[in-house]
Amino acid sequence: MTEFETHPSTATTDRQCAALTICGMTEFETHPSTATTDRQCQSPFTTNTSTTTTTTTTTATDEIILDCADPTSRASFTDNDISEVARVDNCCDEFSSLIRVSGDVNVRSDETMLYFGTIREVGGNINGGGLSTGNRGPLQVVNFGQVKRVGGNMELRFNHITVMDFGAITQIDGGLFLSNNDLTSVNFGIIRHIGGGLSVDNNALTNADFGTITVIGSSLWLQDNALTSIDFAAIAHIGGSLFLYNNALISIAFGDITHIVGNVFLYNNALTSIDFAAIGHILGSLSLYNNDLTCVDFGAVTHISGELRVYNNPSLSSIDCSNLGSCLCRSASTNPINCPSPCEDSPCA
């Protein structure tokens, strides 16, 4: 089906089932015939109670299994016009014609394209990741359609996705995991809140713009890309560590970020300048080694609880630590001012 297919009629508001399993169709497979009305899965969708004057139809809440490989199962699903389910395994036309999935969406392991169509909310996780760098999934295209909220994690790691656009999504209550794809572009759209971590590492990104995101509840992973620019935009809080090592950044400004509740890893770039902007607290270590820094100005930073690592910056003749950090790891050519005692491990001077 296409993303523009209209949603089936939703004449009643209590259409639900406890579970949905969808398997074994391609996105272009036509819907099977619905010539009979008694095609059902584990339990009936409806029960009829007759009196001398009326017939009452109610919706069952027993577990319903929809198997996309089974025409009878799919026909029963369509005949009963279901718009809300508790779980989806794999995808077919019936999936993208839903309104809401209250639980998880589990993408079939051989799926190359994923279309959410008219679905507006996924209450649980979206699971579509491969297994490892040597065992990637085939997923290349994801279209979120009308989805506005994801109540769990979005796990799409280890695939072959090249472009990601989050469309109408405003909130992801869990983490967003996109590492180890082939991403060259990510549009975060109107997302404002990510409750867990955000990983976009091990891709082919040259720039990153976080749009309207204000909070990342855990760590932000951006290492091992080809980043030359980054715009933190509206982000004010990172609830874990920031991983930006192994990129090609020349400069970085932290914008509106005030707190990083973990470590900051900026090593192995080409940094010549850093603007800490509004950051007041880094509740971990700060690693700036293997760059081209000539000076470091900590700006508004009042607390760094871990180590300061600034070695292998050949043009950094001195550093004023502003009494920050638990210890300093520097090259012998860098003169320390207002710095803590040296860290004990090599290669610290």
Buried (B, 14 or more C-beta within 10 A) or exposed (E): BEEEBEBBEBEEEEBBBBBBBBBEBEBEEEBBEBEEEEBBBEBBBBEEEEEEEEEEEEBBEEBBBBBBEBBBBBBBBBBBBBBBBBBBBBBBBBBBBBBBBBBBBBBBEEBBBBBBBBBBBBBBBBBBBBEEEEEBBEBBBBBBBBBBBBBBBBBBBBBBBBBBEBBBBBBBBBBBBBBBBBBBBBEBBBBBBBBBBBBBBBBEBBBBEBBBBBBBBBBBBBBBBEBBBBEBBBBBBBBBBBBBBBBBBBBBEBBBBBBBBBBBBBBBBBBBBBEBBBBBBBBBBBBBBBBBBEBBEBBEBEEBBBBBBBBBBEEBEEBBBBEBBEBBBBBEEBEBEEBBEEBEEEEBB
